[in-house]
C-alpha cells in the first residue's frame, strides 16, 4: 500500500505530461500533402488552399548580420556652432499678456524654451526684482519683490534725525517658465503649486513684457 502511495505522489510531482502528448512542435515534422480533388461525378467543386505556402528558395545568410549605418553628416566648425544659434534667433520675439483657463494673467512667448529662459533672466536684471535663486530644470526663478501692501512703521523724530530709513518689506514669489505647443508661458506663483493673485502677478508681468519688448527692439 505504501509503495502505491509513493508511486502516485511521484506521478503527481512530475506532472501529467505522460498522459497528454505535446503537439506544439508537430508542425515542424509535417509533410505537405496534395490538394484534395473532388471527383467530377460527385460535385463540380474546385478547391484551392486558403493559406498556400509559397515556394521560397532558401537564402544563405551570413553568420553575423551587420546593421547598415547611414553616412555621417559632415559640417565644418563654423556651421556646427552657427546653426543652433541661427535657428533660435531667427524668430522675432513676441510677448503677449493673456489669460489662462482659470482666468489668471500670464505671459506667452513665441520662442523656444532655451531662448525664453535666457530672455527672462536678462529682463529680470533690468527690473527692481531680486533673483535669490533659480532652477532651470524645473523652469523656476525664485524672486523677491517689494510688498507694497505691508504696513510700514512711521519713523520717529529721533530716528529720522539720526538718518534711520524705512524698512522695505519684501515678498517671496516664483516665476514659472513652462513649455507648451503654442510657445512658452510665464506665470507668477506664491509657491510650487499656487498661482499668485493678479494684484501681485500683473504688475510684474507687465514689467517683464516691457523689458522684453525693449530688448527685442534694440536688436532690430
C-alpha positions as CSV (number, residue, x, y, z in Angstrom):
1,X,0.0,0.0,0.0
2,X,2.8,2.3,0.9
3,X,4.5,1.6,-2.5
4,X,1.3,2.5,-4.3
5,X,1.0,5.8,-2.4
6,X,4.7,6.7,-3.2
7,X,4.1,5.9,-6.9
8,X,1.1,8.2,-7.1
9,X,3.0,11.0,-5.4
10,X,5.9,10.6,-7.8
11,X,3.5,10.9,-10.8
12,X,1.9,14.0,-9.2
13,X,5.2,15.7,-8.7
14,X,6.4,15.0,-12.3
15,X,3.1,16.3,-13.7
16,X,0.8,14.7,-16.1
17,X,2.8,15.2,-19.3
18,X,3.0,11.4,-19.7
19,X,-0.8,11.3,-20.1
20,X,-1.1,14.1,-22.8
21,X,1.1,14.2,-25.9
22,X,2.6,17.7,-26.5
23,X,1.8,18.5,-30.1
24,X,3.1,22.1,-30.1
25,X,6.0,21.3,-32.4
26,X,4.4,18.7,-34.6
27,X,4.1,21.2,-37.4
28,X,7.9,21.1,-37.8
29,X,7.7,17.5,-39.0
30,X,4.6,17.8,-41.2
31,X,4.7,16.8,-44.8
32,X,2.9,18.8,-47.5
33,X,0.0,16.7,-48.9
34,X,-1.5,17.2,-52.4
35,X,-4.7,19.2,-52.6
36,X,-8.0,17.4,-52.2
37,X,-9.5,16.6,-55.6
38,X,-13.3,16.1,-55.7
39,X,-14.4,13.6,-58.5
40,X,-16.4,15.3,-61.2
41,X,-19.1,12.8,-61.0
42,X,-19.6,13.7,-57.3
43,X,-19.7,17.5,-57.5
44,X,-18.4,20.3,-59.6
45,X,-16.2,21.9,-57.0
46,X,-12.8,23.4,-57.4
47,X,-10.9,23.5,-54.1
48,X,-7.9,25.8,-53.6
49,X,-5.9,26.2,-50.5
50,X,-6.8,29.3,-48.4
51,X,-3.3,29.6,-46.9
52,X,-1.0,28.5,-49.6
53,X,2.7,28.1,-48.7
54,X,4.8,29.9,-51.2
55,X,7.8,28.2,-52.8
56,X,10.6,30.2,-51.2
57,X,14.1,29.4,-52.1
58,X,16.4,29.1,-49.2
59,X,18.8,32.0,-48.9
60,X,22.1,31.5,-47.0
61,X,22.5,34.3,-44.5
62,X,25.9,35.4,-43.2
63,X,26.9,34.1,-39.8
64,X,26.7,37.6,-38.3
65,X,24.3,40.3,-39.5
66,X,25.8,43.8,-39.6
67,X,23.3,46.7,-39.3
68,X,24.0,49.2,-42.1
69,X,24.8,52.7,-40.7
70,X,23.8,55.9,-42.5
71,X,26.6,58.2,-43.8
72,X,27.6,60.8,-41.2
73,X,26.7,64.4,-41.9
74,X,29.8,66.4,-42.1
75,X,29.8,70.1,-41.1
76,X,32.7,72.4,-40.5
77,X,33.2,74.0,-37.2
78,X,31.5,77.3,-38.1
79,X,28.4,75.6,-39.4
80,X,28.1,73.4,-36.3
81,X,28.2,76.4,-33.9
82,X,26.2,78.8,-36.0
83,X,23.2,76.6,-36.9
84,X,21.7,76.3,-33.4
85,X,22.2,80.0,-32.7
86,X,20.7,80.9,-36.0
87,X,17.6,78.7,-35.5
88,X,17.0,80.2,-32.1
89,X,17.5,83.9,-33.0
90,X,15.8,83.9,-36.4
91,X,12.4,84.2,-34.8
92,X,11.4,87.7,-33.8
93,X,10.4,87.6,-30.1
94,X,6.7,88.3,-29.4
95,X,5.4,88.8,-25.9
96,X,1.7,88.7,-25.2
97,X,-0.3,89.2,-22.0
98,X,-3.0,86.5,-21.9
99,X,-5.4,84.7,-19.5
100,X,-5.1,81.0,-18.8
101,X,-8.0,78.6,-18.4
102,X,-8.6,79.8,-14.8
103,X,-8.6,83.5,-15.7
104,X,-5.1,84.2,-14.3
105,X,-2.8,86.6,-16.1
106,X,0.2,85.0,-17.7
107,X,2.8,85.9,-20.4
108,X,3.1,84.0,-23.7
109,X,6.4,84.0,-25.6
110,X,6.6,82.6,-29.2
111,X,10.2,81.3,-28.9
112,X,11.8,78.1,-27.8
113,X,12.2,77.3,-24.1
114,X,16.0,77.9,-24.0
115,X,15.7,81.4,-25.5
116,X,12.7,82.3,-23.4
117,X,14.5,81.3,-20.2
118,X,17.6,83.4,-21.2
119,X,15.5,86.4,-22.2
120,X,13.5,86.4,-19.0
121,X,16.7,86.2,-16.9
122,X,18.1,89.2,-18.7
123,X,14.8,91.1,-18.3
124,X,14.7,90.5,-14.6
125,X,18.2,92.2,-14.2
126,X,16.6,95.4,-15.6
127,X,13.8,95.5,-13.1
128,X,13.6,96.1,-9.3
129,X,13.1,92.4,-8.8
130,X,15.7,90.5,-6.8
131,X,16.5,87.0,-8.0
132,X,17.5,84.9,-5.0
133,X,17.8,81.6,-6.7
134,X,16.9,79.7,-9.9
135,X,16.4,76.2,-11.2
136,X,16.3,75.8,-14.9
137,X,15.4,72.0,-14.8
138,X,12.0,72.9,-13.3
139,X,11.8,76.3,-15.0
140,X,11.7,78.4,-11.8
141,X,13.1,81.8,-10.9
142,X,12.9,82.4,-7.1
143,X,12.5,86.2,-6.6
144,X,11.7,88.8,-4.0
145,X,9.6,91.9,-4.8
146,X,8.7,94.9,-2.6
147,X,5.5,94.2,-0.7
148,X,3.5,97.4,-1.2
149,X,0.6,96.1,0.9
150,X,2.7,95.7,4.1
151,X,2.3,98.2,6.8
152,X,5.4,100.2,7.5
153,X,6.1,101.8,10.9
154,X,6.5,105.6,10.8
155,X,10.0,106.7,11.6
156,X,10.1,108.7,14.8
157,X,11.7,112.1,15.3
158,X,14.9,110.9,16.8
159,X,15.3,108.0,14.4
160,X,14.8,110.3,11.4
161,X,17.2,112.8,12.9
162,X,20.0,110.2,13.0
163,X,19.3,109.0,9.5
164,X,17.2,105.9,10.1
165,X,15.4,104.7,7.0
166,X,12.1,102.9,6.4
167,X,12.5,99.2,6.4
168,X,11.4,97.8,3.0
169,X,9.3,94.7,3.3
170,X,9.9,92.1,0.5
171,X,7.6,89.3,-0.6
172,X,8.9,86.0,-2.0
173,X,7.4,84.8,-5.3
174,X,8.3,82.3,-8.0
175,X,8.4,82.8,-11.8
176,X,7.4,79.6,-13.6
177,X,8.5,79.1,-17.2
178,X,6.6,76.3,-18.9
179,X,6.8,74.8,-22.4
180,X,3.7,74.4,-24.5
181,X,2.8,73.7,-28.1
182,X,1.9,77.3,-28.8
183,X,5.0,78.8,-27.2
184,X,6.4,79.3,-23.7
185,X,4.2,80.5,-20.8
186,X,5.3,82.6,-17.9
187,X,3.3,82.6,-14.7
188,X,3.8,84.1,-11.2
189,X,3.4,81.7,-8.2
190,X,3.4,82.2,-4.5
191,X,4.8,78.6,-4.1
192,X,5.3,75.5,-6.2
193,X,1.6,74.7,-6.6
194,X,-0.4,78.0,-6.2
195,X,-0.6,81.0,-8.5
196,X,-0.2,84.5,-7.2
197,X,-3.1,86.9,-7.3
198,X,-3.5,89.2,-10.2
199,X,-2.7,92.1,-7.9
200,X,0.8,90.7,-7.4
201,X,1.3,89.0,-10.8
202,X,0.1,91.5,-13.3
203,X,2.5,94.4,-12.4
204,X,5.4,92.1,-12.5
205,X,4.4,90.5,-15.8
206,X,3.8,93.9,-17.4
207,X,7.2,95.0,-16.3
208,X,8.8,91.8,-17.8
209,X,6.8,92.4,-21.0
210,X,8.1,95.9,-21.4
211,X,11.7,94.9,-20.8
212,X,11.5,92.0,-23.2
213,X,10.0,94.2,-25.9
214,X,12.5,96.9,-25.4
215,X,15.3,94.3,-25.6
216,X,13.9,93.0,-28.9
217,X,13.6,96.5,-30.4
218,X,17.3,97.1,-29.6
219,X,18.2,94.1,-31.7
220,X,16.2,95.1,-34.7
